[in-house]
Amino acid sequence: MTRKLNILLKGLLCMSAAWLFYSCSDNSETTERPMRELHVVLGSQQYEDVTPSTRTTLPDGYEEYIYATALSPITQIQGYMTSASAAQRDEAYVPCLFSLSASEGVTPVYTWTSRVALEDGTYYFYGFMPKEDVTNHVSIAPYQGDYALGAVLTFTDLDVMTAKDINIIVGVQGYQSSLPSDMSSRVGKFDYDPSTEGDKLYLLTEHLYAGLEFQMKVNPVYDELRTICLKSITLQSDKADSGEDPLKTVTATVTVQANATSPTVEFSSFKRGTDGKVATIYDGEKNLTTEYQSFLACMCPGSNLNYVLETTYDVYDKKGNLVREDQTARNAIKLDHTIGAGTKRLVRIEVNPTYLYVLSDPDLDNPTFRVTVN
């Protein structure tokens, strides 16, 4: 406020000086100096906002993960605390499983917590999420014999299709109370010293698989008559155009290298099955509306192009009467090309029957009589 007031005072002084000059000239007998009409325009410096920020600057292409709105909620994070000296001694890493917890209240705060015994000094933190979909088919080793250079994560018998969005940790920053103000330079940085950086970790992650996002809604006209209640949605791998059985499992070798902008991923040991892989991408009860609602399925890049989407649902009339129960709709999904890791395709589905399959008693209430006089 002081700076702005100073600028105002300077402007007012200029106006006063101009007025005094005019008065003196008006009373003078000389007219050598022309009289000028002066106007003042103020340019005020903007206030600099020094309020502590609760947001973190992220690298290009990253966004904040919000559990409450995530298409694939993460409940467990598997981490590994490693050290360069431990790798040289062929000692095991320190595993740490972070489990989700939520604070009480109208707007809960979600955090992932783990209790780990760590000494002072530098560790290197590697890992993936969600833990529950990978089970125990994973191993970790130092990159080129030194965890300071990176780590190699090997996932065996990994489902080629899943409802879980598997992510690899690609950057770490320890902090104490306030969130790190800038994470844009932490991709490829895994060092962490609990004695100096605090007991909190900010993680950057990258998708291992590709995604198919299904968006569903009901046609507004049909929605006036019926309510569709989703009970389950599954996606199944279908046979390839060549007639080969669909892929079911794969081995993924992920090399996370220090200072690299992205991990190196190699998929191998594909296994096929006659029945294909089925992923349940929704299980519960959710009413479709006239606005799109999203559901996510993830798959190994390049594994399949042909899928079958199966939706189980109930139909209610607008007075809550169950009209049809456990109905099933099957839709063939054929991709025109493979999609890469970290990318997704959007599939939109609109429920729009052309007739009512079953009438309910309320459908006959208050019939309209149309009279035509010839």
C-alpha distance (Angstrom), angle and dihedral (degrees) to the residues before:
residue distance angle dihedral
M1 . . .
T2 3.83 . .
R3 3.79 92.3 .
K4 3.79 92.7 51.8
L5 3.79 93.0 47.9
N6 3.79 91.0 51.5
I7 3.78 90.7 54.7
L8 3.78 90.6 50.0
L9 3.80 92.1 50.9
K10 3.78 91.5 50.4
G11 3.76 90.2 53.4
L12 3.77 93.1 49.1
L13 3.80 91.3 49.7
C14 3.78 90.2 54.0
M15 3.77 90.0 53.0
S16 3.82 90.9 49.8
A17 3.76 92.2 49.8
A18 3.77 91.3 51.0
W19 3.79 91.7 50.4
L20 3.82 92.6 49.8
F21 3.78 90.7 49.7
Y22 3.78 90.2 51.5
S23 3.80 92.6 49.6
C24 3.77 93.8 49.4
S25 3.77 92.2 47.6
D26 3.77 91.8 48.7
N27 3.79 90.4 55.5
S28 3.77 94.0 44.8
E29 3.76 124.0 92.9
T30 3.83 91.9 -140.7
T31 3.80 121.3 84.1
E32 3.82 99.3 -176.0
R33 3.78 93.4 119.9
P34 3.78 116.2 63.0
M35 3.76 116.8 -129.1
R36 3.82 116.4 -118.5
E37 3.76 132.3 -163.3
L38 3.82 107.9 -134.3
H39 3.82 126.8 -156.5
V40 3.77 125.6 -164.2
V41 3.84 124.0 -142.0
L42 3.80 117.8 -176.3
G43 3.79 125.8 -144.4
S44 3.79 109.3 -166.1
Q45 3.76 124.4 -165.6
Q46 3.80 113.2 -116.4
Y47 3.77 118.4 -114.8
E48 3.78 112.2 -103.9
D49 3.81 110.2 -129.7
V50 3.80 107.2 -129.4
T51 3.81 95.2 169.6
P52 3.83 107.8 132.8
S53 3.78 108.4 -101.8
T54 3.80 122.0 -129.3
R55 3.79 92.4 -162.5
T56 3.77 127.7 83.1
T57 3.78 126.9 -138.3
L58 3.80 105.9 -121.2
P59 3.80 131.5 -162.9
D60 3.79 117.8 -91.1
G61 3.80 111.0 -77.1
Y62 3.83 94.9 24.7
E63 3.79 128.6 108.6
E64 3.77 135.9 -174.4
Y65 3.80 114.5 -87.9
I66 3.80 111.2 -127.2
Y67 3.79 112.6 -168.9
A68 3.82 96.1 -161.1
T69 3.82 93.0 60.4
A70 3.81 101.3 28.9
L71 3.81 117.1 126.7
S72 3.79 88.5 -145.0
P73 3.84 108.9 34.7
I74 3.81 114.6 -151.3
T75 3.79 115.8 -141.4
Q76 3.82 101.1 167.2
I77 3.80 133.3 34.7
Q78 3.79 120.3 -164.8
G79 3.79 113.6 -148.5
Y80 3.79 135.7 176.2
M81 3.81 122.8 -152.5
T82 3.79 107.0 -153.0
S83 3.79 136.7 169.2
A84 3.77 136.2 -158.0
S85 3.81 92.4 -123.2
A86 3.80 92.1 50.3
A87 3.79 91.4 53.3
Q88 3.80 91.1 51.6
R89 3.81 89.2 52.3
D90 3.82 91.6 45.7
E91 3.78 88.9 -120.7
A92 3.77 121.9 157.6
Y93 3.77 123.2 -102.1
V94 3.79 122.5 -110.7
P95 3.84 107.8 -108.4
C96 3.79 118.1 -146.9
L97 3.77 123.4 -173.5
F98 3.80 113.8 -160.2
S99 3.82 114.4 -155.0
L100 3.78 126.5 -163.4
S101 3.79 121.8 -108.1
A102 3.79 131.0 173.3
S103 3.78 130.5 -151.7
E104 3.79 120.0 -126.2
G105 3.78 121.5 -104.4
V106 3.77 142.3 73.0
T107 3.80 92.0 -64.3
P108 3.82 107.2 33.4
V109 3.78 121.1 -155.3
Y110 3.81 113.2 -134.2
T111 3.79 121.0 -145.6
W112 3.80 136.6 165.3
T113 3.80 115.8 -135.1
S114 3.80 136.7 -169.8
R115 3.80 133.0 171.2
V116 3.80 111.0 -136.2
A117 3.81 131.7 168.4
L118 3.80 107.5 -132.5
E119 3.79 132.1 170.3
D120 3.79 124.8 -140.6
G121 3.76 114.2 -82.8
T122 3.79 140.9 63.2
Y123 3.78 121.2 -39.6
Y124 3.80 129.9 177.9
F125 3.78 115.9 -134.3
Y126 3.81 121.6 -149.9
G127 3.78 132.5 162.3
F128 3.77 151.0 114.0
M129 3.79 143.1 -120.3
P130 2.97 148.4 -94.8
K131 3.78 97.9 28.8
E132 3.81 97.0 -170.3
D133 3.81 95.6 65.5
V134 3.80 95.2 49.8
T135 3.84 96.4 45.9
N136 3.82 111.6 -176.7
H137 3.80 100.4 -35.3
V138 3.79 95.7 109.8
S139 3.80 137.2 93.4
I140 3.80 133.9 -176.0
A141 3.80 131.4 -149.7
P142 3.81 134.0 171.4
Y143 3.79 116.6 -95.6
Q144 3.82 108.7 -111.8
G145 3.80 87.9 -10.6
D146 3.80 95.8 -61.4
Y147 3.80 127.2 91.2
A148 3.80 89.0 -158.0
L149 3.83 86.3 68.8
G150 3.78 94.8 47.5
A151 3.79 142.5 -86.8
V152 3.79 139.8 -93.9
L153 3.81 116.4 -135.8
T154 3.80 116.9 -166.1
F155 3.82 120.0 -163.9
T156 3.82 114.9 -168.0
D157 3.81 127.4 -165.8
L158 3.78 90.6 9.2
D159 3.81 114.1 173.5
V160 3.80 109.5 -109.3
M161 3.79 88.4 -142.8
T162 3.78 128.5 35.6
A163 3.78 143.2 155.2
K164 3.81 88.7 -127.4
D165 3.79 122.6 89.0
I166 3.81 101.6 -134.4
N167 3.80 112.1 -150.3
I168 3.80 133.4 -173.5
I169 3.81 121.3 -145.0
V170 3.82 108.2 -116.5
G171 3.80 102.0 168.5
V172 3.81 139.6 23.0
Q173 3.79 137.1 -167.1
G174 3.78 125.9 177.8
Y175 3.79 119.9 -145.9
Q176 3.80 141.7 166.8
S177 3.80 119.5 -140.5
S178 3.82 108.3 -26.3
L179 3.78 121.0 58.1
P180 3.81 115.2 -107.1
S181 3.79 108.0 -89.3
D182 3.80 93.8 -143.6
M183 3.81 130.3 26.5
S184 3.80 95.8 163.1
S185 3.81 92.8 106.8
R186 3.82 97.7 42.8
V187 3.81 99.5 83.8
G188 3.79 105.2 118.0
K189 3.82 92.7 16.2
F190 3.82 114.9 116.7
D191 3.81 104.3 158.5
Y192 3.78 117.4 121.7
D193 3.82 131.3 173.5
P194 3.84 111.0 -167.0
S195 3.82 92.0 -166.5
T196 3.81 94.2 61.6
E197 3.83 106.3 19.5
G198 3.78 101.4 48.6
D199 3.77 134.2 -120.7
K200 3.79 99.9 -68.4
L201 3.79 129.0 86.9
Y202 3.79 130.3 -157.3
L203 3.80 110.7 -156.4
L204 3.79 133.0 -159.2
T205 3.81 114.3 -156.5
E206 3.78 138.1 -172.0
H207 3.81 130.0 -153.7
L208 3.80 117.2 -105.8
Y209 3.82 94.9 -166.3
A210 3.77 139.6 39.1
G211 3.80 122.0 -109.7
L212 3.79 142.2 -133.5
E213 3.79 113.0 -158.5
F214 3.80 113.8 -161.0
Q215 3.79 116.1 -159.4
M216 3.82 116.6 -166.1
K217 3.77 133.6 -173.9
V218 3.82 140.7 155.3
N219 3.78 124.8 -110.9
P220 3.85 107.4 -104.6
V221 3.83 94.1 -126.5
Y222 3.80 93.2 51.4
D223 3.81 90.3 43.4
E224 3.80 89.4 63.0
L225 3.81 88.7 64.1
R226 3.78 107.2 30.2
T227 3.82 141.9 28.1
I228 3.80 118.7 -142.7
C229 3.81 113.1 -151.0
L230 3.81 113.3 -163.9
K231 3.79 115.2 -142.3
S232 3.79 102.8 172.0
I233 3.79 141.9 -7.2
T234 3.79 122.0 -161.8
L235 3.79 132.3 179.7
Q236 3.79 119.7 -154.2
S237 3.78 130.7 -170.1
D238 3.78 111.6 -117.6
K239 3.78 131.1 -155.9
A240 3.78 116.4 -76.5
D241 3.79 120.7 -111.4
S242 3.80 87.6 -103.1
G243 3.80 90.0 60.2
E244 3.80 94.7 -110.3
D245 3.77 118.5 145.7
P246 3.81 112.9 -101.7
L247 3.79 121.7 -98.9
K248 3.80 117.4 -100.2
T249 3.82 110.2 175.1
V250 3.79 138.3 16.2
T251 3.80 140.9 -176.9
A252 3.81 115.5 -123.0
T253 3.80 121.1 -163.1
V254 3.81 110.3 -164.9
T255 3.79 119.4 -169.1
V256 3.79 111.4 -162.8
Q257 3.79 106.1 -167.9
A258 3.80 125.5 -167.8
N259 3.82 113.8 -106.1
A260 3.81 91.8 8.9
T261 3.80 117.1 130.9
S262 3.81 93.1 -139.2
P263 3.81 137.9 12.3
T264 3.79 122.0 -106.1
V265 3.81 112.9 -119.6
E266 3.79 126.8 -165.7
F267 3.82 120.8 -174.4
S268 3.82 117.8 -157.4
S269 3.81 144.1 147.8
F270 3.79 96.1 51.0
K271 3.80 113.7 -169.4
R272 3.79 124.4 -158.7
G273 3.79 131.6 -151.8
T274 3.79 135.3 -167.7
D275 3.79 94.1 -129.9
G276 3.78 97.9 45.5
K277 3.77 126.2 -138.0
V278 3.82 119.3 -64.3
A279 3.81 120.5 -155.7
T280 3.79 120.3 -169.5
I281 3.79 103.8 -143.4
Y282 3.81 95.2 174.8
D283 3.79 134.0 22.1
G284 3.79 121.0 168.4
E285 3.80 137.5 52.7
K286 3.78 121.6 -57.9
N287 3.79 129.1 157.9
L288 3.77 115.6 -134.4
T289 3.79 115.4 -130.4
T290 3.78 136.2 -170.4
E291 3.83 88.2 -91.0
Y292 3.79 121.3 77.9
Q293 3.81 117.4 -100.0
S294 3.80 119.4 -162.6
F295 3.81 132.4 -131.3
L296 3.80 124.5 179.2
A297 3.79 133.8 -145.3
C298 3.81 123.6 178.8
M299 3.79 129.3 -155.5
C300 3.76 141.1 -179.8
P301 3.82 108.0 -92.7
G302 3.79 111.7 -100.6
S303 3.80 94.7 6.8
N304 3.81 100.7 115.2
L305 3.79 142.7 -3.0
N306 3.81 99.5 -171.8
Y307 3.80 124.6 69.5
V308 3.78 140.8 162.5
L309 3.80 118.8 -139.1
E310 3.81 113.0 -156.1
T311 3.80 120.4 -169.4
T312 3.81 124.5 -171.0
Y313 3.79 116.8 -162.1
D314 3.79 147.6 156.3
V315 3.80 125.5 -130.4
Y316 3.81 122.5 -140.4
D317 3.76 131.4 -178.8
K318 3.78 117.9 -126.1
K319 3.80 91.8 -93.1
G320 3.79 92.0 59.6
N321 3.81 98.1 -102.2
L322 3.80 114.7 145.9
V323 3.79 106.8 -120.7
R324 3.82 102.6 169.8
E325 3.81 126.9 12.5
D326 3.81 131.9 -156.1
Q327 3.77 95.7 -1.1
T328 3.80 117.5 174.6
A329 3.79 130.7 -148.9
R330 3.82 121.9 -171.2
N331 3.77 121.5 -162.2
A332 3.80 127.1 -176.8
I333 3.80 113.6 -133.1
K334 3.80 116.5 -162.1
L335 3.79 120.7 -178.7
D336 3.77 117.4 -150.5
H337 3.81 92.2 -146.9
T338 3.78 139.9 2.5
I339 3.79 120.2 -88.6
G340 3.77 123.9 -137.4
A341 3.79 131.2 -123.7
G342 3.77 113.2 -76.5
T343 3.81 93.4 22.2
K344 3.79 130.4 96.0
R345 3.79 141.2 -163.7
L346 3.79 123.6 -136.8
V347 3.83 120.4 -133.0
R348 3.81 116.5 -172.5
I349 3.79 121.7 -160.5
E350 3.81 126.1 -172.9
V351 3.80 120.1 -166.8
N352 3.79 103.7 -139.0
P353 3.83 116.0 155.0
T354 3.79 115.6 -173.9
Y355 3.81 93.9 -142.5
L356 3.81 142.3 14.8
Y357 3.77 107.9 -95.5
V358 3.81 93.7 -159.7
L359 3.79 127.7 19.4
S360 3.78 120.7 -141.0
D361 3.79 126.5 -151.3
P362 3.82 93.6 -103.5
D363 3.81 89.0 57.2
L364 3.83 86.4 71.3
D365 3.82 95.5 49.8
N366 3.80 118.2 116.8
P367 3.79 99.1 1.2
T368 3.78 115.9 -157.0
F369 3.85 117.6 -120.9
R370 3.78 112.9 -150.6
V371 3.83 112.3 -163.2
T372 3.77 120.4 -160.8
V373 3.83 119.7 -169.5
N374 3.78 114.0 -154.3
